[in-house]
Amino acid sequence: MFNQLSALLETGGTRFRRIEHAPEGRSAEVAAIRGTAPGQGAKAMLCKSKGTPEIYVLAVLPGDQKLDFRKVASAAGLKKVTLASPEEATRETGCKIGAIPPFSFSSRIMLLADPALIEAYDEIAFNAGRLDCSIIMNAADYVRIAQPKLQSICA
């Protein structure tokens, strides 16, 4: 995931920088390590539909906010969603929970992002597929490259 993400950003004309740091996946703690505000952190949470077939949604929100599962379900056109298990998250994204970047590299995963993430700051920060490396990038470049569906999903 780290290599795939790095290649995407490098070829996409994206303004970004990498920060190597001690492994950390919790939003507030990694923000302190990065020297960024907690709200700049792009917290990526893998959700799944209840029922079959399973539909996955990567919900991206500011690191200092909580997810509203009803809003995620509505934005994705689903009846109900729940958080994917750690095993499902690793299987579907190739990353451990806490290291999932705010990008979908799978046709099985819909990408939703709360507009609050990109409205308050010029840059966003996130773990880059690893718990020991973060990327800080231009928020407008994130929207251009990732192309998330922008929808209010915060509680």
N, C-alpha and C positions, 0 to 999 in steps of 0.2 A: 504494500500500500504506500509506504513512504516513497519508494522509487517512482511509482506511478503518479503520485501526487506531485512530486518534485518535477517530473517531466512535463506534466500538464501546465504547471505554473511557469516553468522556464520557457516553454514554447508559446505560451499564450500572451506574452508581452505584459506580464503581471508585475506590479510593484510589490515586492515582498522581501522578507529577511527571515533567516532561520536562527533559532536560539537553542543551543544544546544546554540541558539542565538536568538536575536530579530527577528521577522518575516521579511523576505526580499526575494524578488524574482528576483530583477534586478541584472544582472551579475556583474557589476563593484562594486556595493554597497555590495553585499554578499561576494565578494572576499576580500574586505577590512575587513569585519567582521571576516572572516575565517583566515585572515593572509596569503592568497595565492595570486598568480599572477592571473590576470583576464583570461589569456590563459589556466590556469589549470582547470577552471570551465567547466564542461560538460553541455553545454546548450542544452537541449532537446526540440525540437520543433515538435509538431504534425502537420503533413501535411496530406492532403487528395487529392485523384485524383479528377479531374473534370470529371463529367459524372457518369454513373452508370455501374456496381455497384461501390459504394464508396470503395476505397482501402486506408488504412491508412499507413503512413510511419512516424516513429519516427526518425527524423534527429538530430544527435548529433554532435556538433561542439564546438571548443574552444569558451569560453565565450566572447572573444574579437573580434570575427569574425562575418561576416554576411553570411546568407544562400543564396545560389544560387538555386532558385527553378527549373531552367532548369536542373542543374546537379542532383538534387534530382530526378526529373522525369526520366531522362535518366538512372540513377543508379537503379531505381525501375522498369524500363521497362514500364513506363507510358508516355502518351503524354503530360500531363500537371498536375501540382499539385499546390495547394494553401494552405495557413495556415488554419488549422481547427479553428472553432470558439471556444470561451471559453467554451460554453456549450458542444460542441462535445468533446473537450479535456477532460473535467471532466467526461463525460459519458464513453468515451473509455478507459481512463487511471485511473479513480478514483481519480485524482489529479487536483488541480487548476493549471492554467498556472503559471509558475515560480517555481512550486514544483515538476514537473514531473521529475522523475529520468531517467537516460539514459539506462533503461532496458525495454524490452517488456515482459509483462506477458500475452499477448493476441495473439492468433493465427491470429487475424485480423490486427495486427500491425507489419509491417516489420521494422526491426531495421537497420539503416544505421549510420555509424560513420565516420567522417573525420579522416584520419590517423594523421593529424596535432595535434589532441587532445592527442595522446599517444606518439608521437615522440619527443616532446619538453621537457616533464617532466616525472619524474618517478612516480608521483602521480597525480591523478585527483580528483576534488572536485565537489560535486553536492548536491542540496537539496534532502532530502530523503523522498519524498512524502509529506512533510510538509514544510511550509515556515520558520519554527523555528528550524529546525534540518538539519545539513549537514553531509555528509559522505566524508571523505578523504580516498582514497584507492589507492593501487598500480595499475598503469596503465596496466601492463601486466596481473594482476589478472582480471581487468575489461574485457579485451578482451577474456580471457579464460572462464569467467563465463557468460558474456552477449552474446558472440558470434555474434557481429554485423558484417554486411557486411561492410568492410572497403573500402571507396570510397571517392574521393575528392568531397565535396559538398559545400565548402566555396566559396563566391564570390571573 
